[in-house]
Amino acid sequence: MQKIRVGMVGVGFIAKIHMAAFAETSQFIEVVGVCASKRENAENFASQYKVPLVFENFEQLCASEEIDVVDICAPTALHDAVIFSACENKKHVICEKPLIGYYGEDEPGIEHVGFEVSKTKMYQEISRKMTLIEQKITQAGVKFMYAENWVYAPSVEKMKRLLRVSDGVVFELRAECSHSGSQASYSRKWRTSGGGSLMRLGSHPIAAVLHMKYFEGLVRSGRPIKPVAVVGEIGYLTKMESLKDRPCYVARGWEDVEDWSMAIIDFDDGSKATVFSTDLSLGGVKNKITAYMSNGVITANMTPNDSVVAFAPNETVWKDEYICEKLETKAGYSFPSADEFWARGYPQEMKDFALSVLENREPASGFDLAKQTVQVIYAAYLSAELQRKVKID
């Protein structure tokens, strides 16, 4: 079978996860090129992973005849520019989550975008951006593959199979992605992150519940079930006065972005989903979705789960062995992941993307999911500001 040739834009944390997933799907995929904001970083990455080509910038990578698919692992603020360049060169696109954000690009004099720019304007700008991106993708006739790994997680796939055979109705979905906070400096400000915990973490569970309701609708009636309204709430809980001079083991220093968020999503069949995403949760990443149904309950625990349970009286026992993402200490009980990236769906995701190109079909996670996820996120921000429910167009 012919392999697709991938060029990667960005060499940070998520790029390394993608490379591990590509290695698991090497019968379909060959990574042939890479670029980064600093050539030295791209060269080091290429040397480590034996990638043959290093490009000066993403424009050069997108224009190369050696590339079939552009894999965007760059910061979200660069996504639209890379997508446009890929479309101009008729290249298929893999894009990390979330699709896009608003960063105050048209308000250069404002320091704290999250506090000073109205969420109404943000929602309008996001809608304008998404319309333009959709036009470019359609005109170019390329495939857009949204790298939302939760869609491909084995536990979520099992949830879908159980839902299919049950003939049940989902009353409510509850989902969460939380941990003790990003250490990345870009995450502290709206201008570089496009939002706080709702944007960075909430994009996973929001996409998952949208995907599950879409799937349920197709199974039950052949018509997708879609979101129609959102209630959102955000908080700045590490700024609480009562924390002053007390020990705190979660990340702090957030400037104009939230560290706690919640969204309630209404769907057109009358059902609801509740999503939590916070930077206030000690003990490792929580990736979880539960379906409360008319004839059953299904919970998909991606992380943590108890496939492996370990105990150590102090944190030196397990030495350098990896336990799980965002775990503050290796002492006490922990839940080491036997294969965290597999459990979270990364290899399965890349296989589907490769086959969607090779077989000329749509991926399970495509542009519609990317678009609706961003719509819900910014509608939730708007709802939190207005303190009322916001309808989704």
N, C-alpha and C positions, 0 to 999 in steps of 0.2 A: 504494500500500500504506500502511496505517495505520502511524504511527510510535509507538514506545513512548516514554513521557516519563520521564526519569531525574532523580532527585534525588541529589546527591552529598553524602556525609557525610565531611568532611575535605578539606583543600586542600594537602596536602604533596606530596612528590616523586611518589608513585604516582598521585595525582590528576591531575597534569599528563600522565603517561603515558596514563591513561585518556582524558583529553580529546583527546589526539592520536589515539587509537584510535577514539573516537567520531566525530571529524572524517572519518576514513576510511570510516565506516559511517553517514554522515548520512542516507542514504536510508531507514534503519531506526530511527534513534535521534535523539531531541532532548533535550538537557540543559536542563531548565527551572528547576532550583533547586539551591541549595547551602547548606551550613552548616558552621561550624567552631567550635572552642573559643573563638576570639576573633572577634567579628563583623567587626572591621576586616579581618582576613585573608580572611574570606569575601567581603566587599565588594570587596576588591582583586582577588580571583580572579574574581568575577563580572564585574567591569569588564574585566579582561584578556580573558576568553573569551566575553563578551557573553551571560552567563547572566542571564535576566530576574528571577529571584526569589532573595532572600536570606532565610533563615529564622534565627530566634533560636537554635534547638537542633534536635537530631535528632528529638525527640518531635514538634515542630511540623511538621518536614519530612515525617515518616512519616504524620502525620494529614492532610496536604494532599490535597485531591481533584485537584490538578494533577499528582500523582505516580503513576506506575504501578510503577516499579522503584526501589528504594533501593540505591545503589551505595556500599558501605562501604569507604572509603579511610582510615578512622581507625585509630589504633594497635590492635593485637590485643587489648589489655586491655579495649577498649570493644565488641568485636565482639558478644558475647552480648547486651548491653543493647540495642544497635541492632537486632539480629535480632529480639529479643522485641517491640520497639516496632513494627517493620515487620510482623510476624506479627499483632499485635493489630489493625493497620489493613489487613490483607489485601493487603499489598504484596509483590511479588516481590523477591528479594534477590540482589544481586551482592556477593560477599564476597571481599576480598583474602586472600591466604595469610599465615600459617596460620590455620586456623579459630579456634582458641582456645588458651589456655595456662593454666598455673597460676602465680600470682604471690605466693602467701602471703597471699591476701586474708583468710583466717581466722587468720592469725598476725601481727597488727599489731606485736607487740613484737620481732619477729625482724628483725635488720638484714640478714644475709647468708642469704637464703632458699635459695640454691643449695647452701650448705654445711650448713645447719642443719635443713632439712626433709627427711624421708626421701622417696626417690623412690617408695616403695610408696604413701605417702599421695598424692603427686602423681598417680600413675597412677589411683588410685581416684577422686580428685576430677575428673580429666579425663573419666573414664568417666561419672561422674554428670552433669557439665555437658553432655556430648554427648547423653546420653539425653534430658535436658530440652529441648535445642535441637531434637532430632529430633521430639519430641512436639509442640512448638510449630509447627514447619513443617508437620507432617502435619495437625494440627488446623486450621490456617489454610488449607490447600489451596493454598499458594503454591509457586512454583518457587524452588529454591535453586541459584544458579549460582556455582560455586567458581572464582575468578579465578586458576587455575593456568595461566599462559601457555605453559609447556613442552608441555602437551598439544596446543597448537595451532601450535607452531613448524613451519614448512614442512619442515625437515630431519627432525623426528620424524614428521610425516605421511608423508614419503617412506619412512622406515624401516618404518612400518606397512604401506604398500603393498607393499614388497619382501618383508616377512614373510608377507603374505597369499598372494602368488603363489608363494613358495618352497616352501610346505608343509614348512618346516623346524621343528625343535624348538629352543627357546632353552634352552641349558644355563645360561647366566649373563648377567646384565646388570651392567655397571659404569657408574656415573654419578658426576659430580662437579659441585658448584657451590662455587667458592672464589674469594677475592680477598684484598686486603691489609688488609681490616678496615673495619668501619663507623666513621664519625666521629660518629655520632649518640650523644648522651649517654645516651639511654634504654637503649642496647644494652649498657652496661657492667654493669648490675645485673639479677639475676634478677627482682627485684620489679617492674621496669618492662619487662622483655623476655620473661620466661617461659622463658629459656634462652639459650644462647650460639650458637655456629656451627651446631650440629645443628638448633636451632629456627629461626633466621633464614635460614640458607642451605640446610640439609639438606631443608627442606620441598619445595624444587623437585625435586631428583633423586629423593627418595623417592616423591613423587607420580608422577613420570615412570615409574619402574620398576613401580609398582603398576598404572598405567594400561596399560603395555605388556603385562604378564602377563594382565591382565583381557582385553585385546584378543586376545592370542594364544589364550586359552582359548575365546573365542567363535568365533574363526576355525576352530580345530581341532576342537572338539567341541560348540560351542554352550553351554558352561558356563564361567563366569569362573574363572580361576586366582587363588587368594587367598593372602595371607600367613598363615603359621601360627606363626612364631617369629622372634625377633630376638636377635642378639648385638651389643652396643654397647660402644664404648670412647670415652672423651673425654680431652682433655689440656689443660693450662694451660702451653703451651710458651713463651710470652713471659715467663713467670715463672722460666725457667731461670737458675740462678746464673751460668752461663757467659756470659750476655748482659750482665752487669753492666758498665757503662762502655764498651760496644761500640756502634758504629753499628747502628741497627735501623730499617728503612724500612717495616715493617708497623705497624699500629695496636697500641697497648699500653694499659695502664690498666684492663684487665678486672678486675672485683672478684670476683664469685662465679659467673661464667659461663665456660664453656670457649671456647678459641680454635681447637681442633682436635677433629674427631670422625670416627668411622667406624661404619657399621652394616652387618651382614651379615644379610640377610633370607632366611628359608626359605619356600618356597611349597609349596602342597599337591600339586603335581605332582613334587616332588623337586628342582626347580631352585632357584637362588640368585641373589641380587642383592647387589652390594657398592657402598656409597655412601660417598663422602668429601665432607666439607664443612668448610672451614677458613678462618680469617682470617689465613693466613700465606703467601699466594701472591702474589708480586709479578708485575707485567706485565699487569694487567687481569683482568677476570672470566673464569673458565673455566666454561663451561656445555657439558657434554658427556655423551653416553650412547652406550655400545657394547653391541651384542648379539652374543654368541658362540653360534653356532647349529650344529646338526648338519650343515648344508650351506652355511654361509656366515658372514661377519662383516659387520656393518653398524655404522658410526659416524656419529652425528649431532653435528656441531660447530655449535652455535649461535653461540657466541663463545669464543675468536676463530676466524675462518676466513680463508682466504687469497684471498677474492674480490677484495680490494684489499690490496696490500702497499706500504708507503711507507718511505722512509728519509730521515732528516734529520740533519745533523752536529751540530745543537744544537736545543734545544726551542723556539726562537723562530721557526723557519722556518714552521711551520704556523699561527702566530699563534693566533687564537681558534677556528679550525675544529675541530669536535668529532671526536675519534678513536674512542674507545670508553670504556665505563664503567670506572672505577677504575684507569685507567692513570696511573702515577706520573710519567712524563715523556714528552714527545713526541720526544725525541732518540733516534737509532738507528733500528732497524727497528721498525715497528708495523703493525698490521692494522686500518686504519680500516674501520668498518662502513659499507657502502653504505646500509643502512637497518636499523639495529639493532633497532628496535621491531618491524618486519615480520619480521625473521629470528627474533625471539623470540616471535612469535605473538600480539601484543597486538590488532591489528585483526581478525584471524581469530577470536580469542576473543570479542570484542564482537559480531561478526556472528552467531556461533552463539548467543550469549545472546539477542540480539534475536529471532532466528528461532524460538528455543525458546519464547518468549512468544507471538509472533505466530501460530505454527503449532501451539501447544499440544503441544509435545513436550519430551522431556528433553534437556538439554545434554550434550555429550560430557564435560564436567567438572562434576559435581554433588555432592550432599551425601555420597554414599558414599565418593567419593575424598577429600573433605575430612576425613571422620571417620577413615578408615583411615590417612591420613597422620599425623594427630595421635596415633593409637593407636601406630603404629610409632615415632614420635619419642619418646614417653614410655616405651614399652617398652624402647627402646634406652638411655634414661637409667637406667631401673631395672636393666637388664642390666649396665651399667657399674658401678653401685653394688654389686650382688650378685656381680659377677664370674662370671656364668653366663648360659646361654641362657634367655630369657623367652618363654613361649608367649603368643600373642595370642588372646583370646577370639573 
